[in-house]
Amino acid sequence: MRLEVRCCCNPGKLLGWLDVPDTTSPTFRFFLQPPPVPRGSLTNCFRIEEVVLEIAYFYQKGVGERKAFKDNGLSIETLRRIPGFIEAKPVKFRHHRSMLDEAMKTVFEVVSREELVNRLNATFSYGMPIRVEDIEVKPYGFDERIGWETYIVTDKGNAIGFTNGPLL
């Protein structure tokens, strides 16, 4: 199962995701990949490092209670050394409009589908609230006009906008 990794001080901040076996264990132990060896170094020895992340429950308005890893104060550099860690990176979203210049006025950044859905539901009325499970993000092609590798965002098959990268 894929669990989010969230900041322990600010659970609203998504740091990334980790794939772990489906289990009832409240903690997971990860062995870190060794840091890069400085060029010209005479040694390639390193000690094995490990971190333990605990699973916590957090509540998100409109989504309910979910499980996620707490980062326990680890730096993003340390999280990046956990094998399989997928870092949450900001992606630009623009609404679907008939004219590109009008669409570009609506650009904002998000790091996850959940954040996108929350922003859309809070700022724009589509008649019915958008649900995360109804959103699809698929490659659409390169847009030379704005330099985006474009992905189309649909809600139940209807285009609602575009991003400049994939959203998990």
Helices and strands as residue ranges (DSSP letters): E 2-6, E 14-19, E 27-31, E 50-60, E 64-70, H 76-80, E 86-87, E 91-95, H 100-104, E 108-110, H 113-123, G 132-134, E 135-143, E 148-155, E 158-163
